[in-house]
């Protein structure tokens, strides 16, 4: 947390312990609702409920609730009269309402929906029907659009009167059928003569997304073209809404968190108040791959037990051979997965990055292989010192090079099959690298040491 949030958190904790309610209210009144939501996650449950109830108005509660993490807003809503909470939720924008209600338990969601006003229900119900991970699922229906025959002067007047539009980054130009025909920036609006028709200054090559486009693709487009908002259209090119920059940032954070957790064989429930049994069921299948890999490695070691008995020094280098290979595999897989997620590894560039990572893995393998060979020759000065040095040196190189192949190719293979490449890292890559590393190590031992 930055210093402002740290100060707010410490102040709230201190005042709540003293039961200084009036001073808590003053602190909350001077604070941004976004900051209050940020520090609430660090308060205990009782303190969170106190802070929420002591906010100055239902509007403040609405804005704070919209910024809370999923498990926290469920906790807040579940502990209060549903009639009051439905009034607070009704004050939110439609996209915030959709986000919140889509994460609530079904019975609680239906109860809140039944208490909302009929005029608020139609648009909200339509939004709830969209897939939450698509452009339509995260869009805002509060956008500013004008007919293409409108002038700059008329657009400025209309903007001044549009109090219900939350974020007017652009003016979306539409025809009589509400189909998107272009976009006008606020700068272009102000820099042109008042009587200039929007049709003359609109951007013809409009960047837009379709309603069923994945939210990750939406975020990539917004980042690539440095847009503050992206228009969402249906199959007939009718303008439905916009995805704003704040939602894009949320998507990027959500997708990055999801990828990182998948790499570790976990999911978003790791940060929620889910049961230990639920987390166990999530992680156990992925760790089973590691367990099987370890079992396979132990079987391989058992097959070469006679080699270890004849040359005990071989056992001393097993951890470093496996460890270096495992690290290279994880590094390479992480780089490729993140590259696929951010768009750096796409459009046929997978082969280029595969070759690049193999080159790096080979170079690292040579460097550390030479170092380990020198150490081995100095440490074990006997009649098989040279053979042992060659064995461990080439094993390190082969293990790291093989790890680079596995770490780079596995995510690319999963991506080609339209499977999330994030699941290719962690247990899968580590297991494959360990088994291959053991096999290569003992094969080199057999060739060079004759045992």
Buried (B, 14 or more C-beta within 10 A) or exposed (E): EEEEBEBBBEBBBEBBEEEEEEBBBEBBEEBBBEBBBBBBEBBEEEBBBBBBEBBEEBEBBBBBBBBBBBBBBBBBBEEBEBEEBBBBBBBBBBBBBBBBBBBBEEEBBEBBBEBBEEEBEEBBEBBBEBBBBBBBBBBBBBBBBBBBEBBBBBBBEBBEEEEEBBBBBBBBBBBEEBBBBBBBBBEBBEEBEEEBBBBEBBEEEBEBBBBBBBBBBBBBBBBEEEBBBBBBBBEEBBBBBBBBBBBBEBBBEBBEBBBBBBBBBBBBBEBBEBEEEEBEEBBEEBEEBBEEBBEBBEEBBEEBEEBBEEBEBBEEBBEBBBEBBBBBBBBBBBBBBBBBBBBEBBEEEBEEBBEBBBEBBBBBBBEBBBEBBEBBBEEBEEEBBBBBBBBBBBBBBBBBBBBBBBBBBBBBEBBEEEEBBBBBBBBBBBBBBBBBBBBBBBBBBEEBBEB
